[in-house]
Amino acid sequence: MAEGACDKADESSYEDVLTISPGPFTIRFEETKLQLGSPFRIILMENTKEPSPQNGTNSTSGILEKEKKNCLLLDHIPHNNHAFITKECSEKGNQYPLGICTGSTYYITLRIPDIHCEDCTLQLQQIIPSKGNQLCDMSQSNETGNATDCIVYSSCARIRISPTLDGATRAMDYCADYIKNLPGDWQYRPEYLFKTDQGATLSFDIKMKNLHIDIPSQTKLGLIEKVEIRQNLTVLWNDTVREILAKKAPVSLVWSNLSDDAIRELLRENLVLNIIDSERSEAGDIIYNGQQFTEGQLGLLFDSYSESGWLVSERFMGPLVEDPMAAVPAGPCAPAVKYFMASLESVHVTAHGIIGMILIENRAYITAVLHVEREKVETVSLVGPSLVGIPSIDINVSSSFSGVLMTASDLTKQIPYLNTVKFLRTVKVKTDKEKNVLEGDFEEGMFAVLRDEHGHVRGMGSFQFTQGQWLQVDIVLNDITPTILSVLLLGPDDTVLADLSRETIHCTESFCCVQHLIQELSSQLILHLMRGQVMVYVATVGRNVTGKILGSPSGYCNMVDGACQDSFYQFSLSGMGIEDMKSSNGEMEGIWQETAAYVLDRANVFHYCVQVDNANWRGQNYSLNLVKNEVKIEEMMFTQLNQLSHSYLACNNIPLDENASVLSTMAVSTQREMNLILYDGHKKFLKQQLPSVFRGKCIVDKIHVVGNGHSYWSEESVPIPDIFAVVSDSLKFITEKNTSVYLMANEKAYQECQFTSAIKLSVETVVDKQVFIHSLNRPGKLYFAEQISCNTSKPLKVKVHVIDGIKTVQDGHHNEWCHKSMYSVWRDEQLKTWNQPEVSGPILIGLLIGLASGGVFLAWQGARMKRFSETFRGHNDNVFVRF
């Protein structure tokens, strides 16, 4: 860390580019020299191609010379005056990865803007005011802009922002307004201050557009009963003092959501505060009295932090905090936390809800989206089992509740019951008319908070795996135009992992919910859930909302008795194989992480997907081989996840119906024959065993729609990949124009386009489309083609592989065994040992096995794994340095 702009120690970090998603993102940094009261700020800068002019001895070389368009992401981050610096931290803090300075660690969650930025820099600044505490003016540049003795220390990290579909065309100017970049209810945001000659003080919240009015007890009036704000003779706002006190006391009221006209008149000093008691009133002009927490104007500032470095004062934990995003863990740089969720149901069709909870240390950050028509929500309660004395959590809901609840609670009394069946079990919602209008099981799982482009919460999604190898998805939207256009689960660079747009949707005038079971989980979806890389994207007529799926599923490994270590997880979840490994190549080489997911689908096709992070593989050929007893079955090349990324991906699928020995070997939990081997060219440097992988029991009949889902049976879908099906499935060909579908006699006729013995499928007209249906009632390979295009450069044809001997579940959508969540399965198992002294349980539930071990402000943590002695090229551990 150096004075002025980013120091030379940061230059090497510019070789590393971390790809991050828009929305909440936790940064971590450490202080190596205690500077009491010295606040911090975070700036996003775009790296351009034009070098800056040379300014004497202050100019530096390399990328840091470039002019940077910038956006202020967070200002006035308070200092932790109770931090302590050890001797080791002071001497070695800037030389080693994060973790040396445990007594001076900071965690702050930013809101990353939804913009397209291939090459950006996050700059951390610490502002050290002069001894006279004169404000440091940072508004003119990235360094001190006035003549005070303020000192600025900086550190930088290079990032790439992967935008949502909506943000793909937005540039840096989109985040120029600092107020719009604030993370939730940031307590140190700019405010205008006012006063009156009655002694009242007023503060106007620029972001929330609320005017806070504080009237002291020392007024000339008696007991205050009513307060008004007037413009001339017009009353713009008034409120009654709801509790008439027995003696004079200060009064605090809030005028919420001021109109633009009211704000303008307030700033012009054209408004009057009128205070009324039982007999008379007193009016006073509202006079402008300055600003506080003005953008770029920094002085001494400090607040309370937890021992691990999170903001925990009443500003961020109190009942009046509307959205404590800045103190809520999010992303790969945050420490491991627990995620709980509940999908709330009711006998009423018009009542739905989802609640999510993030548990870190003894604090719970709770978000709920609830929709109950014609009733007023009063209380949300989290309760334990009826025969256990665990204290419940009762949240009183404000009278102004409009569908979204966000709060923070102290769970000190509930923590002793964590990881046992005695922990909180049920969520109950009480209204003014019904005791339990909404109710649901409280489980460890995954959830997403859906926000619009302004950061406002508009909905939530809950996600839970079942023992049938299914994923239960529930999405609730509130205060949004009730016409859903699309619902997508997106991976890195907007890869569509699941399209739920045609699933069960229920809407009213301002509310929608989506319910669906994903009954065929791909290895790619599982992989990206494990890596925390899946975004929910919902497009409606009025606005679009997005949110990252949050989960802490490394506990599945503990739940199913997998191989569970700090740096190595390997297990099978109802037959789906999961692996997550970390390894280090020495202190300066950095740490790489390899994550893999394996699925054997309903038609005995083996899907596998492997991602390696923090690998320096540019210009080199790395491959992934699947082998049995050293005999290669399949080879797949790694590809870069995106242009500047140091993450690499290899995904493939292999039909195994005709390879019974491989199928039987993979299903054995103690198998040692199946392995993945990573090669650098022809050099073998990593070998790992596969966990047991086997087909799930909950297979339902399926209608295979031929084509890509938009063009269907048309030239736009060519080439159509092979279809793998089971006996009792059906094929469905859909086309919007006159065409044909033929079942070819054999493979030769299919290849040579010989239609002499082909069977033409009958057609039905459905609205404006033609539909062909073919039932698959025998095993083997079937070939279908369209006659006109068969001999063209874009032949419309498809090969279908049909296997037999697969037992399907009848009435699968209502099969209780298949629907049962993995958490419920674990809970039932634990109930069998209820009387034992120690109840072992999952540490964390979900399917993400370890968060990404890299990120801005996060140095890679030391780890270990099984590997060959050859060096795995990792990237240097250069991110933000401490100061």
N, C-alpha and C positions, 0 to 999 in steps of 0.2 A: 504494500500500500504506500502510495507516495503523494506528496502535496501536489495540487493542481489537477491536471487531467489524468487519464489512466497511465499507470507507471509501466516501466519496461518489463517488470515481472509479469505483467498481464499479457505482453505481446505474444508469448508462446501459447497462451490460452486461445488466441485467435485461430490456431490451427484446429481447434475443436469447435464443432458447431452442434448445439443441442436443439433438436426440434421439439417445440412445445405447441400446445393447442390453446386457442382463446379461452378466456374464462378464468376462474380462480386458479392460482398457481403459487405455491409456497416457496419462498426463498429462505436460505439459511446462511448466516454469516457469523463470524466470531470477532470479538474485539481483543486486541493484544496489548493495548495501552489504554487505561481507563481515563476517559475524558468526561468528567461529571457534567451532566446536563446537556451534552452535545448531541443534537438530533441528527437523524439520517433522512435521506431522500433517494428515490429510485427514478431513473430516467431511461426511456427507451429511445435509442438513436439508430437511424438508418445509415448504413455504410454506403457511401457513394463512390464513384470512380474518380472524382476530382480531388486532387490534393489541396490542402489549405495553404494560404500564403505563409511564407517563413516569417516568424515573428521573433527574430533574435535568438537568444539562447533558450527560449521556452519551447521551441518547436521540437518535436520528436520524429523519429523515422517510422516507416512502415504504415500499416493500416490505420494507426491511430492519428495519422496526419490528415485523414480525409475529413472533409466537411460532412456534418451529420445533421439531417433533419431530425428533430426530436420531439418526443411527447413526454410530459411529466406524468408518471404513473402514480406516484405517492409522495406526498410532502409531509413534513412535520411528524416523522416517525420518532416517538419519544425515546430517550435514552433510559437504560436500566441503571440507576444509581446504586443499586444493591449488588451489581455484578462484582466479581472479584477476579483478579488476574494472578494466576500462579506463576512461580518462577519459570517453570517449564514453558508455560504459555508465552510469557514475555520474551524468553530467549529463543524459542523454537516455533512459535505460532505461525510465523510467515514462511516456514521452511517445510512444513509437513501438511498432509491432508487435514481437513476439518476433523475435529475430535480432540485436539490437544487442549483447547480452551473451553472446557466444559462449564466453567463458571461464568462465562461471558458470551454464551451462545444466544442468538436471536432467530426467531422464526416469525416471518411476516408474510401474509398471503396477499398477493397483488391480484388485480384484474387485468389480464392480458387482453389487449384490444383485438377484435376480430378483423384483422387486416392481412393483406398479402405482403410479407416481408421475407425475402429469401436470405438476406444478409443484414442482420441487425445486431445491436449491442445493448446489453443491459448494463447501466452504469450505477454503481452504488456510491453515494457521497456521504461523508460525515462532515457536518458543519460545526466548527469550534468557534463560538463567539468570542469577542474580545473580553477582557477582564471587566469592562464596564457594562457588559451585556448589551452592547449596541446591536440592533438587528443587522443581520447579514443579508444583503440584497443579492439574491441569486437569480433575479428575474431577467437580467440582460444576457447572461451567457451561462455556460456550465461551470464557471468559476466566479469568485466573488466580484460583484460589479460595482462596489463602492470603495471608499477610501478608508474603511475601517481596518482593524487588525485581525479580522476573521481569517481562519485557516480552513482550507477545504482539502480533505483526503478523498481519493477516488480509487475504485477498483472496477474492472470490467469483465464481461463474459460475452462471447459471441453466440447468438441464437438464430434460429429460423422459426418463424411463426407459420404453422400450417392452418390456414383459415377454414371456416365452414364454407358451405356452398354460397352463402350470402356474402361472406367477406372476401371472396376470391378476387373481386374487382376493386377493393378498397385500398387506398394508399395511405401513407403516413399522415396526411392532413385530416384523415377521419378521426384521429385521436388527439387533435390539437386542443380540444376543450378539456381542461384538467378535471372539471367537475364531473364530466361523464366517465372519466377513468377511475373514479374512486371505488374501492372495494366495499360494497354494501354500505352499512351505516358507520362509515369511518368517523370517529369522534373528533378528529382534529382537522375537520374540513373548514373552508373559509366561511366566515359569518360577518354580517354587518351588525354593528352595535348602535343602539339608540338609547336615549334617556328622556325623562320629562322632569319638569320642575317639582312634581309631586314626590320625587325620589324613586320612581319606577325605572327599571332597566329592561330593555328589550333587545333580543338578538334574532336576526333573520338568517335562517338556514338556507343558503343559496341552493343547495342540491335538492332538499326536500320541499322547499318553498313554504316553510313553516315559520311563523313568528312566535317566539317564546316571550311571555310577558311575566315579569316578576315584580310584585308590588310589596314593599316592605310594610311591616306592622306600624311603623311610625308615620302614619298619615293623619291628616286633620279630621278624617271621617271616623265614624263609629265602625261597627262590624260591616265589612264589605259584603254586599249581596249580589252585585251585578257589575260587569265591566263591558264597556263599549269602545269601539274604534269608529270615529266619524270622519267624514270629509264634508266640511261645512255642516249642513243640517241632515245629511244623509248618513244613516247608520250602515256601515259596511259589514260590521261583525259585532256580535255580542255573545256573552256567555254568563250564566249564573254560577255563583259559588255554591256548589252542590251541598257542601256541609257547612252549615252556619255554626261557627265555633263559639264557645262560651266566652272566649276572650280574644282580643285582637291578635292576629298572627299573620305572617307573610302569606300572600296568595300567588300561586303560579298557575297560569293558563296558557293554552296554545291555540293560536289561529292557524288552522291547517290549510294547506294547498291554496295559497293566495293566487289570485288571477294576475295576469300580466299587467292589467290596468292598476290593480291595487299595489303591486310591487313598484310600479313607476311612481305613483303618488307618494308612497312611503319614502322612496329615495329623494323625492323632491321636497320632503318635509311638509307635505300638505295634509297630514293626518293628525287627529287629536285623540288622546286617550281619555276616556270619561269614566270615572270611578263612582259608583253609586252605593250608598247605604240605605237604611230604611227611611231616612228623612230627607236627605239631600244628595247632591253630586258635586264632583270636583273635576274639572277638565284641565288638561295640560298638553301643550304641543309636543309632538314626538320629534326630537332633534337628533340628527345623525351624530354619532360619537366615535367614529372610527371603525376599524376592522380588527378581527383576530384570526390567526392562522391563515393570513393572506398568502396566496401562492408566491413562493420565492422569498418571503420575508421571514427569516428564521432567527430565533433567539433560544435561550436556555429552555429546555423542555424535557421532562422525565415522567415516567409512570411506573406502575407495578407490573412485574413479570413473574411468571412461575420459575421454579428452579431450572427447568429445562429451556426456558426462553420464550414463553408465550405470554402475550398481554392478558392479564387476568383482573384488572381493576374493575370497579363497578361500571366504568364506561363501556366495557366489553362483556361483562357478565351480568349486569343488572337487568331487571324486568323491562326496562324501557328501551333496551337495545333492539332495534327493529331488524337488523341484518348484520350479525357479527362476523362477516366474511373474513376480515383481516386477521382474526384470531382462530380461524377454522382450518385445520390441515387439508391440503389439496395438492396432489401431484407427486412426482417421484422424489422430490427433495424433502418432503415431510416424513417424520418418523412413522413407524408402524402404529396404526390405530385400529379400533374395532368399528365396524359398521353394522347397525341394526336397522331393520325395516319392518313395516307391516302394511299389507294391503287391506284396507278397511271396507267391509261390506255391510249391507243392511237389507232388510226385507223391502225397503222402499227403493224403487227403481231410480229415483231422483237423488239418492244419497250415496256418495262415493268418497273415498279418501285414501291418501297414502301418507305415511309418516316415516321419516328417516332420522337416525341418530348417529352422530359421530362421537365416539368415546375415546378421550385421551386423558391420561393420568386420572384425576378424579372429576373431570368436567365432561358434561354431555352437551353437545350442540344439536338442537332438535329443530327440524323443519317439517312442517305438515301442510298439505294442501287438502282442504276439506270442502265439500259441496253438499249442503243440506238446504233444500228449498223450503221456504215459508217457515223456517224455524231458526232460532238464534242459538248459536253454539256458545256454551258457557264454560265447559271444563273438558280438558283432555287429560286422561289418567293412564299411567303405565303401572300395571299392578302385577304382583307375583302370584304363584300358586296359592290356592285358597287355604291350604293347610300349613303354609310357611309364613313366618312373621316378617318377611322382608318389607320394609317401608315402601309404599307406593310413591310415585311422582305425580303430583296433581298440579296441572297448569291451568290457572284461571285465564280465560280468554277475554280480551278487551271488548268493550261494547262496540268499538269501531271495527271489529274483525270483518274482513271482506274476503275471506277464503284462504289466506296464507298466514301461517303462524311460524315465527322464528324466535327462538329463545335459547338461553344457556342455563344449565342447571348443575348444581353440585351433587355428585353421586357418591360422596364419601360413605354414606350409610349403606349403599347398595353394592359397593365394590367387593366386600367379602363374599358375596354370593355369586360373583362372576364365574363363568365357565362351569357352572353346575345347573342342575335342573331346578334349583331354588331361585334362580335369577328371574327378573321381570319377564312375564309370559304373555300378557294380554294388553291391548290398547282399547280403551273405551272412551267414547265421545258422548257427552251429555249436552242436551239442549234445554231450552226453557219449557219444552213440551214432553220430552222423552228422556228416560234415564240413560239408555244405551242405544242411541240412534245409529251409531256406527261402532263396529267391533272387529278386531282382527288379531291374529297370532303375531306376537313380537318375536322376531327371529333374526339371527345374524344372517346377513345376505348382502345384496347389492341394490343400490338405488341411484337415481340421477335427479338433480335439481334443475329444472328447465327454466332458463331465463331468456328474455328477449334481448334485442340489441342494446338496450339501455341498462341492462343488468337487473331488471325487475323480475322477480319470480312469478312465472305464469303457470307452472305445473310441476309434476313430479312423475317419475317412473320407478317401479319396483321390479326386481329381477331375482328369481329364485330357481335353483336347480332342483329337479326331482329325481327320485331313484329310477325313473323310467328313461333317463338320459334326455329329459326334456328341459326346456327353459320356460318358466312361467313369466309372462310379461304383462304388467298392468301399468297404464299411463292415465293420469288424470290432469286435465287442463282446466284452468279457472280464469274467468274474466277475459275470454278470448272469443273471437268470431267463430261460431260453431259449424264451420265447414272445413273439415280436414282434407287437405289435398294429398299429402304423403306423410308416411311415418317410416323413417329409415334408421337402421343401426349402421353407423359408418366407422370404418377403420382408418388407418393413416392415409393421408392424401385422398380422403373421401371415397375410399373403396367401399362399395355397398356390401355389407356382410349379411343383412337381412332386410327384406322389404315387407313391412307390415301394413301397407297402405290399404289392402283389401280385407283386413281382418275385422273382427267384431268391434263396431264403433257405436257408441250411444251418445247423443248430444241433446242439449236443451238450448235455450236462448243464449246463454253465456258460458256453457260448460260442456266438456266432452270427456269421455273416457274410452280407452282402447284396451281390450283384453285379448290375449292370444297365447297359445302354446306353440313354441318352436319345437317341433318334434324331430327335426333332423338337424343336429348341431354339427357344424363343420369344424375341422381342426383349426381353420383360420379364425373363426369367431372365438373359439375357446382361447387360442393363443393371445389374441388382442385383448380379450377380457383379462387374462392373466397379467398382461403388461399395462393395464390401465389405459388402453388406447381406443376404446370404443365410445363414440359420441352418439347420443340420441338426437335426431333431427326431425322436427315436426313442422310441416308447412301448412298454414291455414290461409284463408282468404284475407284475413286482416293483418296477421303478423306471423313470423317464424320464430320458433324457440329451439334452443339447443342446450345440451348438458352432458357432461362426461359421466359415464357409469362408474360409481365409486364402490369399492369393495376391498376386503382384506381377507381373501380366501386361502391364505397359507394354512389356516386351521383345518381345512379339509384333509391335509396330510396327516395331522394328528388324529383327526376323527376316524380315518380309515386305517390307522396303524401303518402309515407309509414310512419311508426313510426320511426322517425330518431332522435336519440340522440347521445351523445358522446360515449356512451358505449352500445347502443342497436339499432339494425336495424332490421326491419321486414317489408317486403313488397312482392308483387307479380309482376314479370316481364312477362307480356303477359301470365299470368297463372302459371308461375313457381315460387314457393315459396322460399323466401330467408330469412335467419335469421343469425344474428351475434351478440353475446352477450359477455360481459366481466363482471367479478365480482371479488371482493376482500373479503378475509376472515380475514381481520385484517392486521396490518402493517407487521408482521413477517411471515404470512402464505402465502403471495404471491398472485398472480392474475391468475385466470384460464379463459380460453376463450372457448366458445362453438359456433360452426358454423354448420348450417344445410341447406340442399337444398332439395326441394321437387318437383317432376315432376309427372304429370298424363299423361301417354303416350297415343298413338293413339288407343290402345286396352283397355283402362280403367284399366291399371295396375299402381298402385300407387307406385312410387319409392321414397325412402327417404334415406338420408345419413347424419350422424351426427358425427362430430369430436370434441373432447374435448382436449384442450392443457393445459400443465402445471398442470397435475393432478397426485397426488401421490396415485396410485391405485394398486400398485404391491401386488400380493397375495390376491387380493380381487375380488369379483364378482359384477360387475356393469352391470345393464341391462337397456334397453330403451323400454318403453311400449307406444304403440299407443292406445289411448282410446277415446271413445265417451260417454259423460255423465257418466264418471267413469267406463264404461264397457270396458274391455280390448279387443282390436281387434287383436293385434299382439305383441309379445315380441322378443327382439333381444339383445344378449349379446355383450358388448363392447370387442374388442380385441386390443392389443397393436399395434401401427402403425409399430414399429420395436423394436428390442431387447432392446436397451438402451433408447428408447424414452419415454417421459412422455406425449405422445399424444395417444389418444384412438379413435377407429373408430367403428361405428355401421351402417351398410348399409343393406337394405332389400327391397323387392318388394312384393306387395299384390294385387292380382286380385280383382277388385271391381265391375265388370260388373253385378254381381248378388246382389250387395249391394247398391241399388239406394239411400237409405237414407244417406249413408256416402258420396256418390258422390255429392249429392245436398248440403249437409252441407258444404263440403270443398269449394264449389264454392262461398259461401256467404262471402263478404268482412268483414262483422261485426260478423262473427260466433264466438261463445264462447264455442261450444260443443266439438270440436276436440282439443285434447291436447297430448303433449308428456310428459311422466313422467319418470324421472330417479330414479332408485332404487339402494341402497347399500344393497344387499341381499334382505330382505323384507322391508327395511326402505326407505320410500319415502322422498327425500330431494330436488327435483327440479321439478317444473311443469311449462310448458309454452304452450301458445296457438299457434296453427298453423296459418300461414297467409292463405289467400284464395288461393286455388290451383284448376285449371281447365284445361281441355284439350285445346290445341291450335286449331286454325281454319285452319291451313295450313297442312292438312294431304294428302299425295299423295299415290298412289298405290305402293305397295312394293312387291318385289320378295324376299322371305325368303330362303336363302341358308342354308340347313340343315347341321349342323356340325360345327367344330371350325374354319373354314377358311383355314386350312392347310390339314387336313386329310379328311374333309368333311364327306360323308356317309361311314364311316369305323369304325372298332373297336377302332381305336385310339381316336375317338371322344366320345366314351362311358364313362359315361352316357350323353346322349344328353338332355339338359334341355327342359322343355315345351316351345312351341312356342305360342305366343299370336298374333293373326292376326285379320283383318277385312275382311268382304265380299268384293271381287274384288281383294284381294291379291293372290299371287301364291306361291307355294312351289317348290324349286329346289333342287333335290338330285344329287350330283356329286360323282362319284367313278372312281377309276383308274383300277379296276379289275372287273371281271364278278361277278355280284351280282344281287339282286332283291329288289324291293320295293312293298309292298302290303298295300292296304287300308283295314284295318280290319273291320269286320262287326260291332263290338261293343266293349265295354270295357272288357267284360268277355273273348271274343275271343282274345283280345289283351293281357290280363294277362295270359291266359292259352295257348297261341300260337296255336290257332285253325285257320287253314287257309282254311277250307272247303268252307266258304262263302266269303273269302277275294277276293278283286279285284286286279289283278296284273297291275301295271302301265307300260305303254309302254315306251320303251327306245330309245334314239337317241345317235348316236356316234358322238362326236365332237372332232376332232383331235384324241388324244389318251385317251379320257375320255368317260365314259358313263353318260348320263344326263337324269334324269326323271323329268318331269314337271307335276304339278297338280294344277289346278285352284280352288280357294276357292269361291264357289258361293252360299253357304248356311251357316247359323250360326249353332253353336253347337260345340261338341267335336269330333275330328277325331283322328284316331289311325293308325299309320304306323309302319310296322315291316319288317325285312329281315328274310326269312324263315330259312336259314341254322343256323344262330347264335341265333335264338330266345330263345332256351332252354339252351344256354350255360351260363357261368358265366359273359360274357360280351355281353348281348343281344343288337343287333342293332335295336332300336325302339325309337319312339318319339310320344308324345301326342301334339295335336294342338288344341288350343281354338280359335274359330272364333266368333266374335260378329258382329251384324248388326246395322244399324241405324247411321253409321258414314259416314258423307259426305266428300268425297275426293275432292281435288282441281284438276281440269283438267289442264294439261300443267303446273304443279307446278313449274318447273324450270324457267318459264318465267312469273310467277305471280308477278306483280309489288307490290301488297299489301304485300305479304308474304316476299318479298325481302327487303322491306324498313327497313333501320336501325333504331334502337331505338333512336339514336341521331337525325336522320331526323324527326322522329315522334315528339320528344320533340321540335325541332326547329319550326316545323309547328304550334305546339300549342302556342309557344311563339310569333309567328308572329301575332296571333290573338289579342294579347295585345300590339302590337307595340307602340301605342301612350300612354300607361300608364306610369306614372313616374318611376315606378320600375319594372324591368323585372326579375322575379325570374327564376332561372334555376338550373340545376344540379351543385352541387359543384364538383363532380367528376363523370365520366362516365365509365361503365364497369360492370362486374358482381362479382368482388371480393369485398365483403362488409367488409372492414377493414382488414388490414394486421395483420399477427400474432403478438401478443403483447408480444413476448418474444424473446430473442436472446442474442448473445454475445455482451457485452458492453451495453446492454439495460436492465434496470430494469423495471419490469412490472408497468404499469401506473395504478393509482387508477381509479376505475370504479364502476358502479352500475347496478343492473338488478333485475327483479322480481324473488324471490326465497323464499323457505321455510326457516324457522329459523335454521333448522338443518345445521350443518357445511358441506360445500363442501371442501374436502381435497385438498388444493393447495400446490404447492411446494414452498420452501423457496426462497425468493427474493435474491439469492446470485449469482451474475454474476461478472463481473469486478467491483472492487471498484474504487473509485476515488483517486486521489493523488495530 
